[in-house]
Amino acid sequence: MGSMAKRVFLFIAVNALVIVTISFILNLLNVQPFLTQRGLDYNALMSFCLIWGMAGAFISLALSRIMAKWLMGVQVIDPAQARGAERELVDMVHDLAKKAGLPKMPEVGIYQSPEVNAFATGPTSARSLVAVSTGLLNRMNGQEVEAVLAHEVAHVANGDMVTMTLLQGVVNAFVMFFARVLAYVVMRMGRSRDEEGIGSPFMYTILVFVFEILFMILGTIVIAAYSRFREFRADAGGARYVGRDKMIQALRALEKTSQIHDPHAEQPAFQNFKISNTKPIMRLFASHPPLEARIARLQGK
């Protein structure tokens, strides 16, 4: 199956799984329609939004390793068969995982990309994946590679994947809830108390869509702010495992190679996987702090 066909298939499969799972949960919990002739049923609406917001986020988390392997073409290294440079890479990750006190050694993989990058993902610290690009292995020395891996292992040890999922789920739920409440309020404006319903269901749907976009922009700012915080924390964790000087050295090496981009890895789905996100976007929406800020934080400035 070609790479494009794999991505399309995975996208359809994940969305189908999300819809089927959430529909089953809604039926199981007997969640009633939240929009009635008498108005909004706020309890039903909150239940609906929480289930959709949290379930979708956690299904994505559960499939994160599979999605990373398929979307980015990660080749997982078999520890029993690893030799040479692959053996060194696996041993390096496993040594760092022991220092971090992980309950189980992460899977270790390599993916083809000219970008100097790495990522960690997985539903739990016992089911994690640490992967590095060929660009990183080709352009960094052993100490720099170790420091980058220490940063990723720190993400796993900190439980960042689960925390980000919880935050995303809560934001999703609030976005859905307030968009529907505000759309209902707008649709009821100018209508008498004796008039039932909201008028045009089509217009109500359009308003929900517009308000969801607006609230999601605000929610994205909150998520990005936490994401930047966790990057500083992962740098600090990496510094504990390999030493502050090695971590700073690795970040400086990333600065030198920050202009190298892989169009394949610029897709939005890949951005949260990266140790460094250099895309020139507005600071409020950046998932990673500037490299110079990360270096300054490690230097105590």
C-alpha positions in Angstrom: 0.0 0.0 0.0 1.4 3.4 -1.0 2.2 6.1 1.7 -0.7 8.3 0.5 -3.1 5.4 0.5 -2.0 4.4 4.0 -2.6 8.0 5.3 -6.1 8.1 3.7 -7.0 4.7 5.1 -5.7 5.5 8.6 -7.6 8.8 8.6 -10.9 7.1 7.6 -10.4 4.2 10.0 -9.6 6.4 13.0 -12.6 8.7 12.3 -14.9 5.7 11.8 -13.7 4.2 15.1 -14.2 7.5 16.9 -17.8 7.8 15.6 -18.7 4.2 16.3 -17.2 4.2 19.8 -18.8 7.5 20.8 -22.2 6.5 19.4 -22.0 3.3 21.5 -21.1 5.2 24.6 -23.9 7.8 24.1 -26.4 4.9 23.7 -24.9 3.0 26.6 -25.3 6.0 28.9 -28.7 6.8 27.5 -27.7 10.4 26.7 -30.8 12.2 25.4 -30.9 14.8 22.7 -29.8 18.1 24.2 -31.9 20.4 21.9 -35.6 20.0 22.5 -38.7 22.1 21.7 -38.6 23.5 25.2 -35.0 24.6 24.8 -31.6 23.3 25.8 -31.1 20.4 28.2 -27.8 21.6 29.7 -27.2 18.3 31.5 -27.6 16.3 28.3 -25.5 18.9 26.4 -22.6 18.7 28.9 -22.7 14.9 28.8 -22.7 14.9 25.0 -19.8 17.4 24.8 -17.7 15.6 27.4 -18.1 12.2 25.8 -17.3 13.6 22.3 -14.4 15.7 23.5 -12.7 13.2 25.8 -13.4 10.0 23.8 -12.0 11.4 20.6 -8.9 12.6 22.3 -8.3 9.3 24.1 -8.9 7.2 21.0 -6.3 9.3 19.2 -3.9 8.8 22.1 -4.5 5.0 22.1 -3.6 4.9 18.4 -0.7 7.4 18.6 2.0 4.8 18.1 0.3 3.2 15.2 -0.4 6.6 13.6 3.2 7.7 14.1 4.6 4.6 12.5 2.3 4.8 9.5 2.3 8.5 8.9 6.0 9.1 9.4 7.2 5.7 8.2 8.9 4.8 11.4 10.9 1.6 11.2 11.0 0.1 14.7 14.3 -1.5 15.7 14.2 -5.0 17.1 16.5 -5.0 20.1 17.3 -8.7 19.6 18.5 -8.1 16.0 20.0 -4.6 16.4 23.7 -4.2 15.4 26.1 -1.4 14.9 24.6 2.1 15.0 21.1 0.7 15.7 22.4 -1.2 18.7 24.0 2.0 20.0 20.7 3.9 19.6 18.6 1.2 21.3 21.1 1.0 24.2 21.2 4.8 24.6 17.4 5.0 24.8 17.2 2.1 27.2 19.9 3.5 29.5 18.0 6.8 29.6 14.7 5.0 30.3 16.3 3.3 33.3 17.6 6.7 34.6 14.0 8.0 34.2 12.6 5.0 36.0 10.2 4.0 33.2 8.3 0.8 33.9 9.1 -0.6 30.5 11.6 0.1 27.8 10.2 2.3 24.9 10.2 1.1 21.4 13.0 2.7 19.4 12.6 3.6 15.7 14.1 5.6 12.8 12.3 7.5 10.1 13.5 8.9 6.8 13.7 12.7 6.9 16.3 15.4 6.3 15.1 17.3 9.2 17.1 17.1 12.5 14.3 15.9 14.7 12.9 13.3 17.1 9.7 12.6 18.9 8.1 10.5 21.6 4.6 9.2 21.7 2.4 6.5 23.1 -0.6 6.1 25.3 1.3 5.4 28.6 4.9 5.4 29.8 4.8 1.6 29.5 3.7 1.7 25.9 5.8 4.5 24.4 7.8 5.0 21.2 10.9 7.1 20.8 11.9 7.8 17.2 14.6 9.8 15.5 15.1 11.1 12.0 17.9 10.0 9.7 18.7 13.7 9.4 19.4 13.9 13.2 21.6 10.8 13.1 23.6 12.1 10.1 24.1 15.7 11.4 24.6 15.2 15.2 27.4 13.7 17.2 26.9 11.0 19.8 26.6 13.4 22.7 24.0 15.6 20.9 21.9 12.6 19.9 22.0 11.4 23.5 20.7 14.8 24.8 17.9 14.9 22.2 16.9 11.3 23.2 17.0 12.4 26.9 14.6 15.2 26.1 12.2 12.7 24.5 12.5 10.2 27.3 11.7 13.0 29.8 8.4 13.6 27.9 7.5 9.9 28.4 8.6 10.0 32.1 6.5 13.2 32.7 3.4 11.6 31.2 3.1 14.5 28.7 1.2 12.5 26.1 -1.6 11.7 28.6 -1.6 15.2 30.1 -1.9 16.8 26.6 -4.7 14.4 25.8 -6.6 15.4 28.9 -6.2 19.1 28.2 -7.2 18.6 24.6 -10.3 16.7 25.6 -11.4 19.3 28.2 -10.8 22.1 25.6 -12.8 20.2 23.0 -15.7 19.7 25.5 -15.8 23.3 26.5 -15.6 24.5 22.8 -18.5 22.2 21.9 -20.6 23.2 24.9 -20.2 27.0 24.7 -20.6 27.1 20.9 -24.0 25.3 21.1 -25.1 27.5 24.1 -24.2 30.7 22.3 -25.7 29.6 19.0 -28.9 28.8 20.9 -29.0 32.2 22.6 -28.5 34.0 19.3 -31.2 32.0 17.6 -33.6 32.8 20.4 -33.0 36.5 20.3 -36.0 38.4 18.9 -38.3 35.4 19.5 -41.1 35.5 22.1 -41.2 33.1 25.1 -44.3 31.6 23.6 -42.5 30.5 20.4 -40.9 27.1 20.7 -37.7 25.9 19.1 -34.9 27.8 17.5 -36.3 28.6 14.1 -34.0 27.4 11.3 -31.9 24.3 12.2 -29.6 25.1 9.3 -28.8 28.5 10.6 -28.3 27.0 14.1 -25.8 24.6 12.7 -23.9 27.4 10.8 -23.7 29.4 14.0 -22.4 26.4 16.0 -19.7 25.9 13.3 -18.6 29.5 13.4 -18.5 29.7 17.3 -16.6 26.4 17.4 -13.9 27.9 15.2 -13.7 31.0 17.4 -13.6 29.1 20.6 -11.1 26.6 19.3 -8.7 29.4 18.4 -8.8 30.5 22.0 -8.5 26.9 23.2 -5.5 26.4 20.9 -3.7 29.3 22.7 -4.2 27.5 26.0 -3.0 24.2 24.7 0.0 25.8 23.0 1.0 27.6 26.3 1.0 24.3 28.1 2.9 22.7 25.3 5.7 25.3 25.6 5.8 24.7 29.4 6.2 21.0 28.9 9.1 21.6 26.5 11.0 23.6 29.1 10.2 20.8 31.6 11.5 18.1 29.2 14.7 20.1 28.6 15.2 20.2 32.4 14.6 16.4 32.6 17.0 15.8 29.8 19.6 17.9 31.6 19.2 15.7 34.7 19.8 12.5 32.7 22.8 13.6 30.6 24.0 16.9 32.1 23.1 20.5 31.4 26.0 21.1 29.1 25.1 18.3 26.8 21.5 19.5 26.6 22.6 23.0 25.8 25.0 21.7 23.2 22.2 19.7 21.5 19.9 22.7 21.4 22.6 24.8 19.8 23.1 22.1 17.2 19.4 22.3 16.5 19.7 26.0 16.0 22.3 25.5 13.3 20.1 23.0 11.4 16.8 24.7 12.0 16.5 25.8 8.3 16.4 22.2 7.1 12.7 21.3 6.4 11.0 18.2 5.2 7.7 19.1 3.3 6.3 15.7 4.3 6.8 16.4 8.0 5.3 19.9 7.8 1.8 18.5 7.9 -0.1 19.6 11.0 -0.4 16.1 12.3 3.4 15.9 12.6 4.0 19.1 14.5 3.4 17.9 18.0 5.9 15.0 17.5 8.8 17.3 17.1 11.5 18.4 19.6 11.8 21.6 17.6 9.1 23.4 15.7 10.6 26.2 13.7 7.6 27.2 11.6 7.3 31.0 11.7 3.9 31.2 13.3 2.5 33.6 15.9 4.2 33.2 19.3 0.8 32.5 21.1 0.1 29.5 18.9 3.7 28.1 18.9 3.8 24.6 20.4 7.6 24.9 21.1 9.4 27.9 22.7 12.2 29.5 20.6 15.5 27.5 20.9 17.3 30.5 22.3 14.7 30.8 25.1 15.2 27.1 25.9 18.9 27.5 26.0 18.6 30.6 28.3 16.3 28.7 30.6 18.9 25.9 31.0 21.6 28.5 31.7 19.4 30.0 34.4 19.0 33.4 32.6 
